[in-house]
């Protein structure tokens, strides 16, 4: 039981970091999916991939 609580606390600590690459990519994917809905020929999946890519590029090239 103690190990399960430690694992849960560790998982919460990892997911609580808002400045990580994964958090930026998730935010970019969500924005890209919403923006791509009214645009013809671009679906939400493609918009999410582009949004995540842009967020990753910005995060990785930030100096």
N, C-alpha and C positions, 0 to 999 in steps of 0.2 A: 504494500500500500504506500509506503514511503517513497519507493522508486517511482510509482505512478504520479504522485504529487510533484516530485522533483522534475519529472519529464514534462508535466503540464506547465509548471512554472517556467521551465526553460523554453518551451514552445511559445508561451505568452511573451516572454522577453524578446525572442527573435522576431515575432510578428509586430511588436510595438515600435520598431525602429522605422520612422517615416522617411528618413533620408537615404534609404538603401536603393540600389539599382532596381531590385524587384518591385519595390513600391512605386518608383518612378515609371517603370514599364507598365505596371497595372493601371496607374492613373492615365498614362498616355493611351493605352489600349481602350480604356473606357471612353475617353474623350473622342478618340478616332472612330470608334463604333457609332457613337451618337451623331457625330458630324457627318459620317458617311451615309446615314439613313436617307436624307433628302436628295443626295447626289445620285443621278442615274448611272447605271452600269458599275457602281461600286457598292458592294454589300457591306454589312457590318463586320464580317470576318476580315475582309481586306482592309477596311478602315482601322480595325483593331491592330492588325499586323503593322500597318504603316505608323500608327500612333505609338505603338510600343517601340518600333525601330527608331523613330525620331527621339523619343524620350531616352532610349539607351544611348543614342549618339550624343545627345546633349550632355548626359551624365558622364559618359566616358571621356569626352573631349573637354570638359570643364577644367580649367587650370586655376 
